[in-house]
């Protein structure tokens, strides 16, 4: 979990994946006008992100109907993101972060990661790697801020805990 408050720069661009190509990027604050962001950040070039993909999408799906914009942030261009996600690219809002600007702005050091960004741009809760209790704390933060039910982690079929891969080489 994050120990210090991190606020995303207002001009940080989030570029969505649309139909397998890059859509029109908009500043993060435009994505935050109505809803908080619940983001799972993935590196499609590592085993660690592939190990958590099923769990991550299950966790996000639990929050689909609450007042949070669920999304995946993939540290690649459009083609690699679409290949890595397969049909999930059509089921979720996906942002491409090939230069890892979002990763850097969130202060992440390892991936995968699960983060809640409030409508004011503050990264309220973060879990890096796969530690079920830390991911559950992020889920609890989402539930609290949206007045929604939280979830318990892990569940049968989830991977064993792992540290994650370095966010930057």
N, C-alpha and C positions, 0 to 999 in steps of 0.2 A: 504494500500500500504506500501511497505517496506520503512523505513526511512534511513536505513544504508545499505551499500553494504555488501552482503554475498557472499563469494566464496565457492563453494562446494569443499571438499577435493578431490584431483585427484584420490585417491585410494578408494573413495566411490563406493561400488558395487551396480549395478542395475541388478536385476535378473528378467528376463521376465517370464511371464506365457505362456506356450506353450502346447496346447492340454490338458489343465486342470492340468498340472504338471509344476514344476519349470524347466525352461530352464537353459542354462549356463549363469551365472552372468558375467558381464564385468564391469570394472571401468567406472565411469561416463564419463570420458574424451574420452573413445572409442565411446560412444553413441553420443558425441558432435563433432566428427571429421568433419562432413559435415553440420549438421543442428542444430539449437537451439532446446531446448525442451520446449514444451507447455504442462504442466502437470496439471491435476486435481487430487488432493490428497483426497482420500476417506477412511473413517473408516467404514467397512461393518457391524460393530456391533452397529451403532447408527442410530437413525431415521433421523438425520440431513443429513447424507450422502445419505440416500435413497430418501429424499425429493428433492435433487438437481440432482439426477442421469440423469433424462431426459434432464434437462437444460444443464448440464455439457457436455453431449455427443453431443447435438445440437451445443453448442459453439465450441467444438473441431472440429466437422465436418466442420464448416465454414472455418477452417484453414487447412483442409486436403491437399489441393493442393498447399499450399505456402511452402516456405523454412523453415519449422519448423516440428519437429517430434512430432506429437500429441500423448499423452499417458495418461493413467490412472495409478496412484500409489495407490495401495490398501494395507492398513495396516493389512495384514493377510497373512497366508500361501496360497498355491495354491488352495486347495480344497475350502476354504471359499471364496476366491476371485472369483473362477469360479462359485460358487453357487450364490454369491451376484450379479455378473454381468450377469449371464445367457448368452444369445447369444452375448451380447456386448463384451464378452471376446474374441470372434473370429473376431470382427470388429475393435478392437483397439489394439495397443501395450499396454500391461498391465505389470507393474512392481509390484512385491510383496515385501512388506516392513514390515514383521512381527515384527521385533524388532524396528521399527520406526527410523532406522538410517537415512533414507532420510528425514523424517520429522524433525528430530533433526538438520541435516546438513543445511536444508533450514531455520531453525529458526522459524518454525511454532509453534503456541501455540493453535490454534483451527482448527478443520476440519468440513466441507470440506474446501479446499483451491484451488486456481488457481494460477499457477506460470509460469513465463517465465525464463528459464535459457539460457543465451547466450552461444555461442560456446567456450568462454573462461572460462566457469564454474561459472560466476557471475550470481546470482539470481537477475535479472533485475527488475522484478515487481512481487508483490504478493498481493493477496486478500484472506482474511480468513473469514470463515463463508459465508453467502450469502448476500452480499450487492451489488445489481446490478450495481451501479455506480462504485464501486471498481473493480468488474469483468470487466466492460467495459473499465476501465483504463488499466487493464492487456491486454485486447484485443487490445486496441489502441497501446500499447507498441509492441505487436506482429506485428501488421499491419505496424508500423513505421519501425521496424528493418528488416522486410521482404518485404517492399514496396508492401503491400497487402491492401485490403479494410478492414476496421474494421467493427464492428457490434454494434448495439444499444441494450441495455438491460435496463429493462426487456421487454419481449414480452408477449402477452396473453398466459396464461397457466403456466407461471413461478411462483414459490412460492413467498409468501411475504417474505421480508427480515428477516433473523434470524442470531443470533450470531455464531452458530456452537457449537460443543461440544469440551471439552478440548482434546488437542492432547495427553496429558500425564495425568495419574491419580496420 
